[in-house]
Amino acid sequence: MPEERALITGANGLLGQKLVEVFRRESEYEIYSCDLNGKREGCMPLDITDHQRVIEIVGAFKPTVIINAAAYTNVDKAEVEREAAYKINATAVGYLADAANIFGAKLIHISTDYVFDGLKGNYTEDSKPEPINYYGKTKLAGENLLISKLTDFAILRTQVLYGFAPDVKMNFVLWVVDRLSKREGIRVVDDQVGNPTLADELAFAALKACQRDVAGVFHVSGFETVSRYEFARQIAEVFGLDASLIAPIKSDELNQTAKRPKNSSFICLNAQMKLGIAMPSVKDSLSRMKRQMKTSGVVHQSMKRQ
């Protein structure tokens, strides 16, 4: 078997597809990808909440590293579908840790800024987690299970993840581009602040975590701190859309089921030093995404004119 083997879970999602792409392009790892339904060619079906099946798959391929990009990410539904959210975001992480322990694999796990309450911002890896919604609580529980079961791990916390890949669910940037390209007005909160993160950059950071064999918790996000409203306006500028269609509102006006952290911005110096990464600006990352969309033939009228 190849010396370095990577098993990527959640491989059909946005981050999962980027992980497969980056590991194939930038490394010598033999890649094994899996997802709940295994739709894509070469992608195996795997329900990570099935303990025995997780052990079987990891035992069959004996990866040197497991990258867990599978997650329950619907923040509002998590308040209602609590059992499902906990099984995927916490219990299943423990199952992956068990398998990693048995077969001697490193586990790279993706977590979130929602483990923090968002009252202060500029969170470091040493900041005390205080989640204010159930999604955040499940992700923190997953982190704690992993830490209690395994020593060879890296947790990459990220936030405001976006990007383009085939057949992925809507993310913030795709939503803004879709609505504005149809000349539809949108309302975007100006009191939620964070660091938008291009999925391609997070995938590259995960590869570096493997190659440099680091351990512990790392904050990995874009370096610019902006409100969602400011982010939407930058999206409009890069994609050549009408920013006047974007109206600022407050979080309370949305009546969302789950509370959101108001300022969950990160300090990422630890990741920059130990992983050797440097995140580009928001506009540079958006421009990269726009080029990917054009290359894939996904365009809207404003892009056709450019």
N, C-alpha and C positions, 0 to 999 in steps of 0.2 A: 504494500500500500504506500501511497505517497507520504513523505515525511510530515507535511503539514496539511491538515484536513479541517475544513470549517463547515459546521452545520448551522444553517441560517433558518430560524423559525419566522413565521409571518412573512414569507418570501413573496407573497402576491401583493402586499401592501406597498405604499409609496416608499417607505424606508427600506423594506425588504428587497424591493427591486433594485434600489440604489446600492444596497450592500452587495448583492450578487454581481452587479455591474462593476463596482469598484474592486471587489476582491478578484474578479476574473481579469480585469485590466491591469491592476497595479501590483499583483502578488503572484506567488507560485502555489498558492493554496489550491488543493482539490476541493471543489465546492459541492456540498449537498444541500439542497434547498427543500423546505417543507412548509406547508400551510394547511389550514383547516380543511380545505377542499382540494388542494393540489391541482388546481385547474391548469396551470401552465406546463408546457413541455419540460420534462425533467424535474418537475416539482412533486414531491411525495405528499400524500395526505397525512396530516398528523394533528390530532387534537391534543394539545399540551395539557389539558385537564385530565387526560387518561394516563394515570401513573405508569401502569404496566406497559402501555404502548410507547411512552417516552423512553423507558428503560430499554425496550426492544430496539427502537430506532437508533438510539445512541450506541447501544451494544453492537448493532450490526455494522455501523460505519466507523465507530471508534474515532470520532473527531478529536483533534488536539484542542480545538476551541469551538464553543457554541455561542452564537450571537442571537440573543432573544429579542426579535423585533415584533413579536406577537403581543397584542394588548387589547383590552377593552377600553376604548377611547371616547365613548359618548358620555360626556360629563353630566349632562342632564338626565339621561336614562339611567345612569349609575345610581342616582338617588332612589330609583324605583326598582330596577333590576339588580338589587344588591348582591344576591347570591351569585349571579352570573359574573358580575364585575369582580367580586372577590376571588372566585375560582380561577379566573383567567389572570388577573393582575397580581394575585398573592399566592394562592395554593399551588398553581401551576409552576410558578417560579421556584417554589420549594421542590417540586418534582424534577425540574431541570437541574437544580443544584444536587439532588440525590444522584441523578444519572452522571453528572460531571464528577462527583466524588467517586463513584464506583469505577468509572473508566478513565479517570485521570485527565479530564478536560478542563480547560479554563472556561469560565462563563462571563461573557460580556452582556450586560443587561441594560436596556434602555429605560430610563425613568423620566421624571417630569419636575418642572418648577412648581406644580400644584401640591407638592409636599410642604410648601411654605404658605403662610397666611397672607403675604403680600402687603404687610403694614409698613415695612421699612425699605425693601428693595436692596440691591447690591449684595445679594446673598453669596456667601462663599460655601465651600464644602463643610466648613465647621459650624455654620449657622444652624440653629435648632429648628428642625421641621415642626410645623404646626398647621397641618392641613385643615381647610375650612369647608371642604365638601367630601362626599363619600368616595368619589374617584381618587382624590388625593390621598385619602386614608388607605385605599386598597393598594395604591402604588407604594406608599410608605411601608405597608405591611409586607409587600413583596421584597422591598429592599432589606427589611429586617430579617425575613426568612432566609434570604440569600446569605446575608452576613453571618447568621447563626449556624449555617450548614456548611459553608465553604470558605476556604482561605484564598484560593486562586481565582479571583473575580475582579471585574471592573464594572462599576455602575456609572453609566453616562447619563446624567440628567440634562434634559434639553427643554426647549420651549418654542411656541409659535412655529411649529414645523410646517414647512410648505415645500412645494415642488411639483414637477410634472413627470408622470409615468403613465403608460397605457392602463386604462380601465381601473384607475384608482378613484376612491370616493373624493368628494369635493373638499378642498382645503380653502383657507381664507383667500389666498391669492387667486386661485381658480374661480372662486365665487365672485370676487370683485371684478375680475376680467370678464367673466360671463355676463354679469349684470350690466356693467358699464358699456360693454360692446353692443348691448341691445338698447342702449340709451335709457336704461331704467335707473331711477334714483335709488340710492341705498343710504341707510342710517348706520353709522359706525361709532362705537363708544370712544370717547376721548379721555376717559378716566381709568383705562386699563393700560398699563405700561409693561413692556417686556422687550426681549431681544429676538426678533425674527430669525429663524434658522433654516437655511436651505438644506433639504434632505441629503443632497449630494455631499455637502460639507460634513454633516454628521456621520455619514457612511465612511468617509475618508478618515475621520477621527477614530472610528471603531477599528478600522484596519490598523491605524497607528498604535492603538491600544494593544492589539495582538502582536504586532511586529516588535514593539518595544517592551512587551511583557510587563506592563504596569499593573498595579493592583490598587484597589481602593475606590473612592467616589470622586468623580470628575464632573465639573460643570462645563458643558459644551454647547455654546449657542453663538449666534451672531454677536458682534461686539457693540453694535449700535442699539441704544435704548430709545425706543419710540412708542408713542401711543398707537393703538389700533387705527385711530383716525389718521395720524401722520403716516402710518404705514400704507393705508389705503391710498392716500394722496401720492405717495411715491410710486405705488403700483400704477396709478393712472398716468403719471409722468413717463415712466419707462415704457409702458405699453401704448402710449399715444392716445389715451382716452380722456374724457372730459371730467376733470376733477370737481367741477361745479355740481355734478350730480351726487356728490358725497356730502351728507349732512352729519355734523357731530351731534351725538346724544350722550346721555349719562347711562351708566349700567342699570340703574334702578328703572329706567324707562323700558327695558327689554323684558322685565318680569321673567327672567330665566329661573328654572327650577333650582339649579345649583348656584351657590355663591362662587364668584371668581376672585382670585387675588387681584388687588388693584395695582400693585407694583411688585412683580416677581423677578425683576432684573437680576442678572448674574454677574459675578466677578469670575472671569475664566482664566486667570493667570496661571493657576495650577495646571490646567490642561494645556495651555500654550507652552509652558516650560517642559512638561514631562512628555507630551505627545508631539511637540514640535510643530504645532499647527498655527496658522494665522488666518482668521476669518476675514473674508472680503467685506466691503461695504454692502448695505442693503441694496443700493442701486446696481452694484456690480453683480450681486447674486440674482437679482431680478432679471438683469440683462442676460445672464447665463440661462435662466429658465426660459426666457422668451426665445432665445436661439434654439433651445431644445424643442419647443413647441413648433417653431417654424420648420425645423428639420423633419419633424414627425408629420407635418402637413396639417397641424392644428392651428388654424389662423382665424382671426375675425377681421372685419372690414378695415379697421384702422391699421392692422398689421399689413394687410394687402397693399395699402397705399404707401407704405414706407420702403 
